[in-house]
Amino acid sequence: MSNVSDLFIKLIKYDTQSDSRSTTYPSTSKQVDFAHVLAEECRRIGLSDVNVGEHGYVTATLPSNLAENTNTPTIGFLAHMDTSQDAAGNNVNPRIVKSYDGGNIPLNNKISLTPAEFPSLKKYVGQDLIVTDGNTLLGADNKAGIAEILTAMEQLLSDPTIPHGKIRIAFTPDEEIGRGVDFFDVKAFGCEFAYTLDGGEIGEIVTESFNASQAKFTITGKAFTQARQKA
């Protein structure tokens, strides 16, 4: 069975940046390529109904292992496959920091992660952390969520003694540019409840969804300077 860290490091090697300037959906062809990689991962672990839709959505099913007459809701888990267009997403070189000691984490000769700048680091003292080399994004947003979902599904498939109802999973493109669910078919997904795994602390549940929507304004006029105001 896959180790979640190994799977995560495998997935972040794929460049999947979205592009807000694009008029296609998904906005980049490399997301479509990655969608097919994820579909193969779904098939490898034994999920059924694996599909890559015309808009790049990857969906798959883990059938229920309960008695047929058991009335349990279908649960969904989602994660997005794209990374931000604002920083490099290719040639990712991750490093594992073993048993983090609470101090600064040098990424390269110029950049360090410091508790002074990121106080939340103190919450992970003693844990193993995966970091980038400072030259690219790591891609944890949101390939960490993808790795978590696939590993959980593989665990359930490998251990039939764990009871569960029907589970649906979906991996979506273009979340970083606010278009992630423009063509997502909620009805076809067929879940009573669904959860997105994306960031946040262990045990945290957020009940509002970030959608990355943005607006750009061009203002034409004359500047009202301080000197003119005094005149």
C-alpha positions as CSV (number, residue, x, y, z in Angstrom):
1,M,0.0,0.0,0.0
2,S,1.2,3.5,-0.8
3,N,2.8,5.7,1.9
4,V,1.0,9.1,1.9
5,S,4.3,11.0,2.0
6,D,5.8,9.0,-0.9
7,L,2.6,9.5,-2.9
8,F,2.6,13.2,-2.2
9,I,6.2,13.6,-3.3
10,K,5.4,11.7,-6.4
11,L,2.5,14.0,-7.3
12,I,4.2,17.3,-6.7
13,K,6.7,16.5,-9.4
14,Y,4.0,17.3,-11.9
15,D,3.6,20.9,-13.0
16,T,-0.1,21.8,-12.9
17,Q,-0.3,25.6,-12.7
18,S,-3.5,27.1,-13.8
19,D,-3.6,30.3,-15.9
20,S,-6.2,33.1,-15.4
21,R,-5.5,34.5,-18.8
22,S,-6.5,31.4,-20.6
23,T,-9.9,31.0,-22.3
24,T,-10.0,27.2,-22.2
25,Y,-11.3,24.9,-19.5
26,P,-9.2,23.7,-17.8
27,S,-7.0,26.7,-18.3
28,T,-3.9,24.6,-19.0
29,S,-3.4,21.3,-20.8
30,K,-0.9,20.1,-18.2
31,Q,-3.9,19.9,-15.8
32,V,-5.6,17.5,-18.2
33,D,-2.4,15.4,-18.4
34,F,-2.3,15.3,-14.6
35,A,-6.0,14.3,-14.5
36,H,-5.2,11.2,-16.4
37,V,-2.3,10.4,-14.0
38,L,-4.7,10.6,-11.1
39,A,-7.2,8.5,-13.0
40,E,-4.6,5.8,-13.3
41,E,-3.8,6.1,-9.6
42,C,-7.5,5.5,-8.9
43,R,-7.6,2.4,-11.0
44,R,-4.3,1.2,-9.5
45,I,-5.8,1.2,-6.0
46,G,-9.0,-0.5,-7.1
47,L,-11.6,2.3,-7.3
48,S,-14.5,1.9,-9.7
49,D,-16.3,4.2,-12.1
50,V,-13.1,6.1,-12.8
51,N,-13.7,8.9,-15.2
52,V,-11.9,12.0,-16.6
53,G,-14.7,14.3,-17.9
54,E,-14.5,16.7,-20.8
55,H,-13.7,19.6,-18.4
56,G,-10.9,17.7,-16.7
57,Y,-12.8,16.6,-13.6
58,V,-11.6,13.2,-12.2
59,T,-14.2,11.2,-10.4
60,A,-14.3,7.7,-8.9
61,T,-16.2,5.5,-6.6
62,L,-15.5,3.4,-3.6
63,P,-18.5,1.1,-3.3
64,S,-20.2,0.5,0.1
65,N,-19.2,-2.7,1.9
66,L,-22.4,-2.6,4.1
67,A,-25.4,-4.7,3.7
68,E,-27.5,-3.7,0.6
69,N,-30.5,-2.6,2.7
70,T,-28.4,-0.4,5.0
71,N,-29.5,3.2,4.6
72,T,-26.3,5.2,4.7
73,P,-25.6,8.5,2.9
74,T,-23.1,8.8,0.1
75,I,-20.1,10.9,1.2
76,G,-17.8,12.8,-1.2
77,F,-14.2,14.0,-0.8
78,L,-12.7,16.6,-3.2
79,A,-9.3,18.2,-3.8
80,H,-8.0,20.5,-6.5
81,M,-5.1,19.5,-8.8
82,D,-3.9,23.0,-9.9
83,T,-1.2,25.1,-8.2
84,S,-0.9,28.9,-8.2
85,Q,0.2,30.8,-11.3
86,D,2.1,33.3,-9.1
87,A,5.1,31.1,-8.4
88,A,7.0,28.4,-10.3
89,G,5.4,24.9,-10.1
90,N,7.9,22.9,-12.1
91,N,11.2,21.3,-11.0
92,V,10.0,20.9,-7.5
93,N,12.7,19.6,-5.1
94,P,11.2,18.6,-1.8
95,R,13.1,17.9,1.4
96,I,11.9,16.1,4.6
97,V,12.8,17.8,7.8
98,K,12.9,15.0,10.4
99,S,11.6,15.8,13.9
100,Y,11.4,19.5,13.5
101,D,13.1,21.2,16.5
102,G,11.1,24.5,16.5
103,G,13.9,26.6,14.9
104,N,14.4,28.2,11.5
105,I,14.3,26.0,8.5
106,P,16.7,27.0,5.8
107,L,15.3,26.4,2.3
108,N,18.3,27.7,0.4
109,N,21.0,30.2,0.8
110,K,18.6,33.1,0.7
111,I,15.3,31.9,2.1
112,S,14.3,30.3,5.4
113,L,11.0,29.5,7.1
114,T,11.1,31.1,10.6
115,P,8.7,30.9,13.5
116,A,9.0,34.7,13.8
117,E,7.3,35.0,10.4
118,F,5.2,31.8,10.6
119,P,4.2,31.3,14.3
120,S,2.1,28.2,13.4
121,L,5.4,26.3,12.9
122,K,5.6,25.9,16.7
123,K,2.6,23.7,16.6
124,Y,4.6,21.1,14.6
125,V,7.6,20.6,16.8
126,G,8.7,17.0,16.8
127,Q,6.9,16.2,13.6
128,D,8.4,15.5,10.1
129,L,7.8,18.4,7.7
130,I,8.1,18.4,3.9
131,V,9.4,21.7,2.5
132,T,10.5,23.1,-0.8
133,D,14.0,24.2,-1.7
134,G,12.8,27.8,-1.9
135,N,12.9,28.1,-5.7
136,T,9.3,26.8,-6.4
137,L,6.0,26.2,-4.8
138,L,5.9,22.9,-3.0
139,G,2.4,22.1,-4.3
140,A,0.9,21.0,-1.0
141,D,-2.0,23.2,-2.0
142,N,-3.5,20.9,-2.9
143,K,-1.7,17.8,-3.8
144,A,-1.5,17.0,-0.1
145,G,-5.3,16.7,-0.2
146,I,-5.1,14.4,-3.3
147,A,-2.5,12.2,-1.6
148,E,-4.6,12.0,1.6
149,I,-7.8,11.0,-0.2
150,L,-6.1,8.4,-2.4
151,T,-4.3,6.9,0.6
152,A,-7.5,6.8,2.7
153,M,-9.3,5.0,-0.2
154,E,-6.5,2.5,-0.6
155,Q,-6.6,1.8,3.2
156,L,-10.4,1.2,3.1
157,L,-10.0,-1.1,0.0
158,S,-7.2,-3.1,1.7
159,D,-9.1,-3.6,5.0
160,P,-12.7,-4.8,4.4
161,T,-13.2,-5.0,8.2
162,I,-13.6,-1.2,8.2
163,P,-17.3,-0.6,7.5
164,H,-18.2,2.3,5.2
165,G,-21.0,3.4,2.9
166,K,-20.5,4.5,-0.7
167,I,-17.8,7.1,-1.1
168,R,-17.3,9.4,-4.1
169,I,-14.1,11.3,-4.8
170,A,-13.4,14.1,-7.2
171,F,-10.3,16.0,-8.3
172,T,-10.9,19.4,-9.9
173,P,-8.9,21.9,-12.0
174,D,-8.5,25.7,-11.8
175,E,-9.4,26.3,-8.2
176,E,-6.5,28.8,-7.8
177,I,-8.1,31.1,-10.4
178,G,-11.7,30.9,-9.1
179,R,-13.1,28.5,-11.8
180,G,-12.8,25.2,-10.0
181,V,-16.4,24.1,-10.1
182,D,-17.7,26.1,-13.1
183,F,-18.7,22.9,-14.9
184,F,-18.9,20.5,-11.9
185,D,-22.0,18.3,-12.0
186,V,-23.2,18.1,-8.4
187,K,-26.2,16.0,-9.3
188,A,-24.0,13.4,-11.1
189,F,-21.5,13.4,-8.2
190,G,-24.5,12.0,-6.2
191,C,-23.5,12.8,-2.6
192,E,-25.6,13.8,0.3
193,F,-22.5,15.3,2.0
194,A,-19.1,16.3,0.6
195,Y,-15.9,17.6,2.1
196,T,-13.0,19.4,0.5
197,L,-9.5,18.6,1.8
198,D,-7.5,21.7,1.3
199,G,-5.3,23.3,4.0
200,G,-6.2,23.9,7.6
201,E,-4.9,22.3,10.7
202,I,-5.5,18.7,11.7
203,G,-9.0,18.4,13.1
204,E,-10.1,21.7,11.7
205,I,-13.4,21.9,9.8
206,V,-14.2,25.1,7.8
207,T,-17.9,25.6,7.0
208,E,-17.4,28.4,4.4
209,S,-15.8,27.8,1.0
210,F,-13.0,29.9,-0.5
211,N,-13.5,30.4,-4.2
212,A,-10.6,32.5,-5.4
213,S,-12.9,34.9,-7.2
214,Q,-11.3,38.3,-8.0
215,A,-12.1,41.5,-9.8
216,K,-9.8,44.0,-11.6
217,F,-10.6,47.7,-12.0
218,T,-9.1,50.3,-14.3
219,I,-9.7,53.8,-13.1
220,T,-9.1,56.8,-15.4
221,G,-8.9,60.2,-13.9
222,K,-6.7,62.8,-12.4
223,A,-4.7,62.4,-9.2
224,F,-5.7,64.7,-6.3
225,T,-2.4,65.5,-4.7
226,Q,-1.7,67.0,-1.3
227,A,-0.2,70.1,-2.9
228,R,-3.2,70.6,-5.1
229,Q,-5.5,70.2,-2.1
230,K,-3.6,73.0,-0.2
231,A,-3.9,75.3,-3.3
